[in-house]
Amino acid sequence: MDITEGSLLWEPSPTVIEQANMTHYMTWLKEKHGLAFETYRELWQWSVTEIEQFWETMWDYFDIKASKNYSTVLAERKMPGGKWFVGAELNYTENIFRNMTHERPALLYKGEKDPLAEMSWQELYDKTKILAQALKQMGVQRGDRVVAYMPHIPQTIVGLLACASLGAIWSSCSPDFGGPSVLDRFSQIEPKVLIAVDGYIWNGQIFDRREVVAELQASLPTLEKTVLVTLVTDTKANDFQNTVLWDELFDTTEIPATLEYEQVPFDHPLWVLYSSGTTGLPKPIVHGHGGVILEHLKVLHLHKDVKREDRFFWYTSTGWMMWNFVVGGLLNGTTIILYNGSPTYPSFDVLWTLAEETGMTYYGTSAAYISGCIKDGIQPNKRHDLSRIKAVGSTGSPLSLAGFQWIYDNVNPELALESFSGGTDICTGFVGGCRLLPIYAGEIQTAGLGAKVLAFNEEGESVINEVGELVITEPMPSMPLFFWNDPDNRRYQESYFEMYPGIWRHGDWVKFNERGGCVIYGRSDSTINRQGVRMGTSEIYQAIESLPEIVDSLVIDLEALERESYMPLFVVLRDGVELDEALKQKIRQKIRQDISPRHVPNEIFTINEVPYTLSGKKMEVPIRKILLGQPVKKAANPGAMRNPESIEFFVELARKLQ
């Protein structure tokens, strides 16, 4: 089929509507509270107007397990600083293990060289219980930080659950991150214990990360113990300082009778995620136990319509908030599916094989992966039985019209294609799916319950059918508690509330239509978003400009709607230096080693000067606008520039890119 933006692609059948979790919730609201809503839009409007009542129904509907009840749902209705569910005490891990059952596994797992395996709820509980005991013996207490340099494997999930059960604070990075990038993150939160892997497998190759582990140990002065998972080498514990091997730890730790759950306030820190900006170190974003529990249950159960008997998958790494979101499937009592490795090795078919093999019912991926499938020309439904897939989720960047069409033509014409957009900042999506609504080509279906998402113009007015800044005008429980080491909340305020005081500006361009659907047009700021992982330009500059050949640099991410991911790097070279293939390779290797392979630029250009403002800031956003085709007069003000002639190179390049 040939489609245009707004073409109707899918409508829920009466059976889908009747069986939808959202319908069940609406029926419950009517019976329990006398609240009757005819449409989802009416329900949403109530949820963002009577926000205290809405979030209280979330607590009751999901029957949140807490040792102490709350006295107040929301102490002060403001952003930032709203205090949610004051007085409540609970634990994230306890709210997961209340779902223990023998009827279905907790995890299904596959790696590039590992056959499909499963972990029962009992095994997950037992391993968590032992690791929690071991961490306790290492001195880990409530509020201490445990960090993980680990891939997407069952051991990492055990680590998070054990850490959270103690009231300790978790943070993870993927092992494809280079040492400097990891240290930029972990050094800020001063961890007591590191859980690390000796290496990982990608595209059939083994990558030894023992040097990075040693670098982390040497550079994190607060570190007291390392737990090492050996996946690719025969490393011994005494090859490192203060290290115990994962398997040996499980063999030697006394098995406690039960897993104890430290009861913590609703806003007690659960984990630290990182979202990089254009200056300074990555922002260490702290989320709380209660906010994550409520938000993940709301999105997974109501918006993604995931039921306990479903098998939920999202391709991710531990350096992306979608990893934390996948673990949230366990809050719902759902079996989650893990894949560790390249999604394109030995071919683009590997994850579709996994879908058939596991009986996957929810297939989560990225827009970049769908684009890759299109270019590769695969037709997975010709080779696999994908009839059990009820929904496909897409996130990480805007999904093109071609992506919408490809899913319906080549996967399953009956599924719900749910484009989903949010961010690390809230560890969820603001806008996404609803099984009660039709799906139109190129559109995200709706704003989420409790998320008052609007498009603002430059005057701070809400607009319809016009591209504007994505903003949130009412507080949500999953908004960050604070940034680590930001005592006066200055970075927090600057990150979200500087443009519109008291209103969250997210940094995406969005357009809403009359029916509540929306289109995301990409980042409105200069943050790099590669395959869903956000990286600050400052980190890339730090790596590149440490090379003696480079005087200055500028990097621009041009990933946007209907445009494939394209990230050019512009460098100013020292006198007498030439940008030959050897130097290009040196630059790529430096970024691959210090940052991550996914942030290697598509092309490298030489320029005479980086454009700067009069105040000395690199003009990343104006140059991005120019390269995306915006007229120069609208994108940049030469009168506010230190070197206005430097723009000409980018104007000429923009013509070639169109």
N, C-alpha and C positions, 0 to 999 in steps of 0.2 A: 504494500500500500504506500501511496505517496501522501505525505502529511505536511501541513503548514502550522505555524504557531496558533494554538487554540483549537486545533482539530480534536474532536472527541475520540479518545482511544479506548476507554473502558468505562463501564458503568456497573455499580454493584447490583447483583441480582437480589430478588427478595430474600432468598436463602442466606446470601452473604450478609445482608443487613440484619436479618433476624438473629444470626449466630454471632454477630460482631460483638466484641467486648465493649465497644462504645455504646451499643444499644443496651447491653446489660447494665452498664453504669447509669444510663439515662432512666431506665426502668427503676433502678434502685433509688435514684434521686427522687423520683415521683412517689414511690412507696414509702420511703424513709422520711423525706423532707417536704413532700407535697409540692415539689418543683417540677413543673411540666414544660418541656421544650420540644417544639415540633421539628426543629432543624438543628444541625450542628452549629450553624452560624449563631442561632439564638443561645445555644449552650455556651459557645465561646464568649459571646458578649457578656453573659452573666459571670463567667469565670474570670474575666479581666476587669469587671466592675466591682463585684463582691468578692474580692480576692481572699479575704480572711475566711469567708464561708466556704469558698471553693477548696482552698488548701486543707481546711478542716475535714471536708468530705473525702479528700484524698487519704488522709490519715485513717479515717473510719472505714472507707471502702476497702482499703488494702489491709486493714487490721494490723497496723504497724506494731511490732513487738517492742514494748518499752517497759522498763522496770519502774519508771516514774512517769506519771502523766503530766501534760503541760498545763500551765495556768493561763497562758495567753497565747493566741495563735500568732499575732504579729504585734510586737510592742510599739513600734513606730513605723508608720507607712511612709518610708522615704528610701532614697538611694543616694549613696550607699549608707549603710548603717542600720537597716531594718533588722530587728532581732526576732527570729522565728521560733515558735513552739517553746517559749520560755518555761523553764522548769523541767522539761522532759529529759529523761535519761534512757539511752538505748545503745545498741552496738550493731554496726554494719554486718559483721560476720554472723552474728546471731540471727539477723533477719534473713540471711542466706540459708543457714542450716536448719531453720524451722521447716524448710521444704524437703528435707531428707525423705527419700523413698526408695523402695527396691523395684519399682515398676519401670524405671527408665534410668539410663546412666546420667551422670552429671556432665561429663565431658566426652566428646569424641575428638581424637587427635590424629593428625597425619603430618609428617615432615617429608621433605624431598626424598630422603632415603629411608624413611620409617614407614612401615605398613600401618594401615588404619588400626587404631587401638581405642579402647574406651576405659574410662575411669568411673567407677560407681560412686554414688553419693557417700557410701560408707567409707570407701578408700580415700576419697577427698577429705572427709571429716577426720579420719585417722591420721593422715599425713599432716593435716593442718594442726591437729592436736599435738603431735610430736614436735613439729617445727616451732610451735608457740612455746612449748616447754623448753626447747633448746635455746630459743631467743631469750627467754626469761633467765635461763642460767648464764647467758652471756651478759646479763645486766640490763637488757632492754626493758624499759618501763613506759608507762603512759607518757606520751609527749615526745619520746625519743624518735629519731629518724632512722629508718631502715631503707637503704637504696638498692636498686637492682639494675645491673647491667646485663640484661637477659633478653632472649628472644621470646616469641609467642609459643610457649610450651607449658605443659601442666604444672611444672615446678614453679613457674612464675606466679601462677594463680594461687598455688599453695602458699607462696611467700606473702602475697598481699593479704590473704585471709588470716594467716597466722599473725601478721603484723597488726592488722586492724582489730583482731580479737583482744590484743593487749592494750588497745588504745594508743599504740605507737603510730607514727606517721610514715606513709609509704611514698616512694618516688621511684620512677623507672625511666631508663633510656634503652633504646635498642642497640645491640652490639654493632650495628653498622655505623653508629655515630663515632666520630673520631675522639681521641682522648681529650683534646682541648675543649670540644663542645660539651662533653660529659662533665668535665671539671667546672666549666662555666655554670653548669646547673647544680651539680651536687655540692660544690664547695660552699654555695650560699646557705645551704640548710644544715651543714655540719652533722653528717650522719655518724651513728655509732656502729652500725653493721652494714656491710656490703654483701649482697648476694650476686655472684657473677658467674659468667660462663667462660669456658676456656676458648671458645670459638663458635663459629656457625657455618652453615652450608648455604650457599646461594648460587643458583645457576649451575649446580653440579660441582662447584668448587668449594674447597675448605678454606675458611679464613681464620687463621690463628689469632686470637685476641689476648694472649697471655701477657704480651708487652703492655697493652693498654691497662689490663688489670693491675700489673705491677706499678704502672704510672699512677693509677688512681690510689693505690695503697700508699705510695710515697707522698702524694700531694694532698691527701685528706687527713689533716692532723688529728681530727677527733675520732677517726676510725679505730675501733678496738678489735674487731673480728671480721674475717671474710669467710663466707660459705661459698665454695667453688663447685659448680656443676660441670662435670667433664663430659662433653659431647663429642669432641673430635680429637682429643689427645689422651695420653696415658699419664698425665701430670699427677704428681704426688703432692700431698698437703705441704710437706716440708720444702717444696720448691718455692713457696711463698711464706711471708711472715704472718703469724697469727691467723692461720688458715685451717679450716676443716673441710674435707670433701663432703658434698651433699650426702652421698650414699653412706659414708662412714658415720656421719651425724645421725642418720636414721637407724643405724645398727647399734649405736652406743647410748643414745638418749633413753632414759627410763620413760616408759610409756605411761602417761597419766591416765587416771580413770575416766576423766571427762575433759572436754574443752571448756575452759572458763572464759566468760565474756566480760571484759571490763566495761562497766556501765559509764557512759560519758554523756555530757550535755549534747543536745541536738546540734549545736554549732562547734563541737570539738573537731579539730582537724583530722581528716581521713587520709588525704594524699595531697601531694604537691605536683601540679602539672606546670609546663613551661610554654610560654608564648612569647616569641621574640619580637621586639620592636625595631625601630630604625637606629636607636642609640642605646648604649649601655648593655649590661648583661641581660640574658633572658629573664622575663618576668616570672618569679616563682609564685604561681597562683594556688592558693590554699582553698580546698573545698571541705565541707563538713559531712559527718556521718549522716545526719538527718536529711539534709538537702539533697544529697545524692540518692539516698534510698527512695524518697518521694518522687523525685524527678525521673529516675530511671524506671521505676514502676509505672509512672504515668505514661511515659513515651512508649516503652516496650509493650505494655499490656493494652493501653487504650489506642495509641496512635499507630503502632505497628501490628496491633491485633495478634500478638504472639501469645499462644496458649501453652499450658504446661506440657501438652503432648507434642508440641512443635519441636523442630530442630533448627536452631538459630545460628546463623553464620554471618560473619562480616570479615572480609579480608583486611588485616591490619597488622601493625607492628606495635611493640610496647612503647615506642616513642610518640604514638598518636593517641589522642583521647578516645578514639574508637575502641582501643584495647580495653580501657576501663569500662566503656559502654557495653562491650561484649560480655565482660564479667557480670555486668548488671543483669544479664539474662538469668543468672542463677537466683537473683532476688525474686524472679517470677516463677521459679521452680522448673524452668525450661532447660532442656539439654542444649549446651552450647558446643559449637564445632570450631576447633582450632586448626589452622594450617600454618606451618612454619617453613618458609622458603619462598622462592620466586613464583609469582603467579603465572609466569610465562615459560617455565622450564618443566619438561623438555619442549612444551609448546603451550599455546594459549588454551589448549584443551584441558589442562591439568585440573583447574578448579571446577569445570563442568563435569569431569569424571568424578571428582569428589562429591559433587551435588548428587549424582546418581547413586554413588556407592553408599552414602550416608542417609539417603532419604531426606535430604535437606528440604525444609519447607519455607525458610526465609533466607534468601541469598543476598548478602550485603557486599557491595563493592564500591569502586570509585568511578567517577566519570572518565578519568584518564584510562582506566582499564577497559571500559566499554569502547572508548575510542580506539584503543589498541586492537580489540577484537574485530572492529569494523575494518581497520587497515589490513589485518591479517586475513580477512576473508573467511573466517570460520563460521560454520552453521551448527552450533552445538545440538540443537534439537533433532538434527538429522542423524547424529551418532549416539545420542543419549536419551534415556527416558527422563524427561524433566517435568513430568506432569505433576509431581508432588510439590513443586515450587509454587506457593500461593502468592508470594510477593518478592520483588527485587527492590532493594534499597540502593540508592546511589548518593554519594556525598564526596567531599573533598574539593570539588570545584563544580561550576555550573554544567549541567547535562545538556548537550546539544539536541536539536530536533532529530538529527541523524541517530543519536543515541537512543532516543525514545523509540524511533521506528525500528531500530535494529533489535531491541529487546523483544518487542511484540512479534517481529517476523521470525526471530531465530531462537527464542527460548520457549515461550509459552503464551499464546494469545489470551489466555484466561487470567493471567496474573495481574496483580496490582503493582504498577511501577511507581515507587514512592521516592521521589527526589527529596533530599533531607539536608538542611543547612543550619549550622549553628557554630560551635567552636569550642576550642580548648578552654576558653574563658569560663564557660558554664558547664562543660563536659556533657553537652546534649545538643539538641537542635531547637531552634526557635520556630522554624517552619518545616512542615513535612507532610506526612500522609494522614488520611482518615478514611477508613474502610466504608464510610457511609456516603462518600462524595465521588463524583465522576473524576476521571483523569483526562486532562487536556494536554496535548503535545506542547512541550517546552515549559510547562507550568509546574510549580510546586503547589500541592492542593490547598494548603491552608496554614494559618498560624496555629501553634499548639495551644492547648488549654492552659490558662493561667499566664500566657505569654502575650502581653499587649504590644505586638510588633506593628510598627507603622513605617511609612516612608516619609522622611522630612525633606523639605526643600531648604535652600540656604537661609531662608527667613525663619526656619524652625516651625513651619506649618506642615500639617499632615496633608499628603497629596495622593490622589488616585490616578492611575493611568499615566503616571509620570515617574521617571527614575529619580530616586532620592536616597538619602542616607538611611540605612536600616537602624532604627532606634527601638528601645524598649522604654515604655513610659510608666510601668508599674513594677515594683520589686518582685523577685522570684526567690524561692528558698535555695536554689542551686547556684545563685550568683556567688562569686568568690567571697570568702570571709574576709580575706585580706591578702596582701602580697607579703611574703616572708621578708624580714629586714626592711620594712617600710613603716616605721613606727608612727609617723604622722599621716599615713595614708596618701602621701603626695603622689607617688607613682600610680597608685590605684585611681585617684581622682583624675590625673592627667591622661590615663589610658582610656577611660570611658566617659568622663563627665565634663571634659574641658570645653567641648564645642557647644553642648547644650546642658547647662548646669542642672543637676538633679535628674537628668535623663540619660540613659545608657546609649551611647553611640558605638555601634559594633565595628564599623570599618568595612561594611559591604555596601555596594549599590544594589537597590531593590526597587521593583515596580509592582504595586498591587493593582488588581482590577476590581470591578464592582462586586464580583461574586466571592472575593476573599482570597483568590489564588494569587500567586506571585511568581516573579522571575528574578533570580539573582544574576547580576551582571559582573560579578567579580569584586575584588578588593577595591575600596575607595582610598586606601592608604598604600604605603609602599612595602608592606610586609610580603615576604616571599611565601607562596603557598604551593608547594610541590607535592602532588599526590596526597593532599590533606595535611601534610606536616608543615607547620609554619616555622619559618626561620627568620630571624632578624637580619637585615642587611648588614648591621654592624658586625655580626659574627663573621660574615663572608669577607667584609673589608679587612677585618683583623687578620684573617688567614692570608689573603692575597697580598696585602700591603706589607706583610713581613718578608716577602721575597725581595731581594736587593734590586731586581730589575724593574720593580713596579713603584712608581711615584704616587699614583692616585688611582682610584677606580670607582666605577658606578655599576650597579647591577639592577636590572629591572625584570620583574615577573609580568609577562604579558598574557598569562592565562586568564581568559574571560569567556563569556558566553559565545558559542559558535566559533571559538578560536582554540586551536590545540595549544597545549602547554608549550611555551617558548620563552626561554630565559636567556637573554643576551648579557654578556659581560663586556664592559668598556674599560680599557686600561690606558693610563698615561705612563709611558715608558721613560726610563732615564736616557739621557743623551747617549747616542751611539748604540743603543740596544734595539734589536729588531724582533718583531713578533713572528718568529719562525715556528715551525711545527714542534721543535724541541721545547721552546718556551711555553707554547700552548699546552703541551703535555705536562710540563712542570706545574703550570697553574692548575690544570685539572686534577693532577695527583695531589696537590696541596689541599684543594677543597675536599676531594674524596677522603683524604686522610684526616684532616682536622675537623671537617664539618660532617658530611655524609655523602655517599654516592649519588643520592637523588638530587643533590643541590649543585651538581656539576653543570656548568652552563651549556646551552645548545651551541652557541657561537661566541667567539671572542673577537672584539674589534679594538683597534688602537684609535685613540682620540688625542687631540692636542691639550684639551682642558676638560675637566668635569665642571658642568654648570653649577654655580653656587649662588645663593641669595646674598644680599648685602650683610646679613647677620652670620654668614659663614656656614649655612646648611646646604648639603648636597640636595639638588632639586630633583629628587626621585619621583615624586607624584606628578609634577608638571611634565617631566620627560616621558613618564608612563602614558600620560594622556596624549601627548604628541604622537608617540609610537602606536597608540591605539586609534589614531586618525582624527583626534580633536584638533580644530584650528588653533594655530599658535596663539592668536590673540585671546582665545578663551582659556588656553592651558597655562600660559605664563605671562608675567608682566615684566618686560625688559627693564623697566625703571626700578624694579626691586631686585635686579640682578647685579652681581659683582662683575660678571663677564658675559654680557648678553650675546656676543658673537659666537659663543660656544654652542648655542642652540642650533646653529645652521646644520651641523653634521646630522643631528637627530631629525630635523625636518626632512632632509634629503633621504635618510634611511627610512623614514615613515612612508615616503612615496614608493620606495622599492618593496616595502612589506605589504602594502595594500593589495 
